[in-house]
Amino acid sequence: MGILKVIEVLASSTTSWEDAAAQAVAEAGKTVRGIKSVYIQDQSATVVDGKVTEYRCNCKITFAVD
């Protein structure tokens, strides 16, 4: 078994928490190879005038170390 590393990233989306998580993985994937999983540690949202305007998630991304 290889060695795995975990990084923590924050992401946001105006669409959904799922989209925020997908954006976190996509953005991390630009500089990190071998992503194995994403763990959503926390979720929050911004509310303006009684409506959710932004979904936020704190993600832990796991990847293999070469």
RODRENDO-716111 format. One line per 8 residues: number of its first residue (from 1); their letters; for each residue z, x, y of N, C-alpha, C. Coordinates in steps of 0.1 Angstrom, whole numbers, plus 5000, padded with zeros to 4 digits. Atoms other than C-alpha are relative to their C-alpha. Last residue first. Example, Ala and Ser with C-alpha at 12.3 -4.5 7.8 and 13.67 -1.06 7.14 Angstrom:
BEGIN
2 = sa = 5000:4991:4989:5071:5137:4989:5008:4992:5011 ~ 5000:5009:4988:5078:5123:4955:5000:5009:5012
***
This chain:
BEGIN
66 = dvaftikc = 5009:4990:5007:4944:5044:5093:5007:5013:4997 ~ 5001:4988:4993:4972:5019:5103:4991:5009:4991 ~ 4999:4988:5008:4967:4984:5091:4998:5012:5008 ~ 5013:4994:5004:4972:4955:5115:5003:5013:4992 ~ 4998:4990:5010:4999:4929:5124:4986:5006:4996 ~ 5012:4997:5007:4997:4909:5156:5003:5012:4991 ~ 4998:4986:5006:5029:4894:5170:4988:5001:4991 ~ 5005:4998:5013:5021:4865:5194:5003:5014:4995
58 = ncryetvk = 4996:4986:5001:5039:4850:5224:4997:5004:4985 ~ 4993:4996:5012:5021:4818:5232:5003:5015:5000 ~ 4997:4985:5001:5011:4800:5263:5007:5003:4987 ~ 4993:4998:5012:4994:4766:5269:5002:5015:4999 ~ 5002:4987:5006:4983:4759:5305:5009:5001:4988 ~ 5012:4993:4994:4978:4727:5325:4997:5013:4993 ~ 5000:4986:5005:5002:4703:5307:4987:5006:5005 ~ 5010:4997:5010:5004:4671:5328:5000:5015:4996
50 = gdvvtasq = 4998:5007:5012:5033:4656:5347:4990:5003:4989 ~ 5002:5015:4998:5021:4667:5381:5001:4992:4987 ~ 5002:5003:4986:5018:4703:5369:4997:4985:5002 ~ 5003:5014:4997:5032:4715:5336:4999:4998:5015 ~ 4998:5002:4986:5030:4750:5322:4996:4986:5003 ~ 5011:5006:4992:5034:4753:5285:5004:4999:5014 ~ 4995:5007:4988:5055:4773:5260:4988:4994:5008 ~ 5010:5008:4994:5052:4787:5225:5006:4994:5013
42 = dqiyvski = 4995:5010:4990:5072:4815:5209:4988:4992:5006 ~ 4985:4999:4999:5069:4838:5179:5005:4989:5009 ~ 4997:5005:4987:5034:4830:5167:5015:4999:5002 ~ 4988:5008:5001:5026:4854:5139:5004:4994:5014 ~ 4994:5003:4987:4991:4868:5137:5012:4991:4997 ~ 4993:5013:4997:4978:4885:5106:5004:4999:5014 ~ 4997:5007:5013:4957:4913:5090:5006:4986:5003 ~ 4990:5010:4998:4940:4930:5120:5002:4992:4987
34 = grvtkgae = 4992:5004:5012:4921:4959:5107:5011:4990:5002 ~ 5008:5003:5013:4909:4975:5139:5009:4996:4989 ~ 4992:4998:5013:4926:4973:5173:4991:4996:4988 ~ 4995:4986:5001:4907:4978:5206:5008:5003:4988 ~ 5009:4991:4992:4885:4947:5210:5004:5014:4999 ~ 5010:4994:5009:4905:4930:5182:4990:5008:5007 ~ 4995:4988:5007:4934:4926:5205:4990:5006:4992 ~ 4998:4989:4990:4913:4903:5227:5006:5013:4994
26 = avaqaaad = 5013:4995:4996:4900:4882:5198:5002:5012:5010 ~ 5006:4993:5011:4935:4879:5182:4987:5006:5005 ~ 4992:4988:5002:4951:4868:5215:4994:5009:4989 ~ 5003:4990:4989:4922:4845:5222:5008:5012:4999 ~ 5013:4995:5003:4927:4828:5188:4996:5010:5011 ~ 4998:4991:5012:4964:4824:5195:4987:5006:4997 ~ 4993:4988:4994:4957:4808:5230:5002:5011:4989 ~ 5010:4992:4993:4931:4785:5213:5006:5013:5006
18 = ewsttssa = 5009:4993:5010:4957:4774:5188:4989:5008:5007 ~ 4992:4988:5005:4982:4768:5216:4991:5007:4990 ~ 4990:5002:5011:4956:4745:5232:5008:5012:4997 ~ 5004:5009:5010:4929:4741:5259:5011:4996:4990 ~ 4999:5013:4994:4940:4757:5292:4996:4989:4989 ~ 5013:5007:5001:4947:4789:5273:5002:4986:5007 ~ 5000:5014:4994:4973:4816:5274:4986:4994:4999 ~ 5013:5006:4997:4981:4848:5256:5002:4986:5006
10 = lveivkli = 4998:5013:4994:5011:4872:5253:4986:4995:5003 ~ 5009:5003:4989:5009:4902:5230:5003:4986:5005 ~ 4997:5013:4994:5033:4919:5206:4991:4998:5012 ~ 5000:5000:4985:5022:4947:5184:5003:4986:5005 ~ 4999:5012:4993:5030:4952:5147:5000:5002:5015 ~ 4993:5000:4987:5020:4981:5126:4999:4987:5006 ~ 5003:5011:4990:5012:4982:5089:5008:5002:5013 ~ 4990:5002:4989:5012:5013:5066:4995:4989:5009
2 = gm = 5001:4992:4987:4991:5013:5035:5012:4996:5009 ~ 5000:5008:4988:5000:5000:5000:5000:5009:5012
***
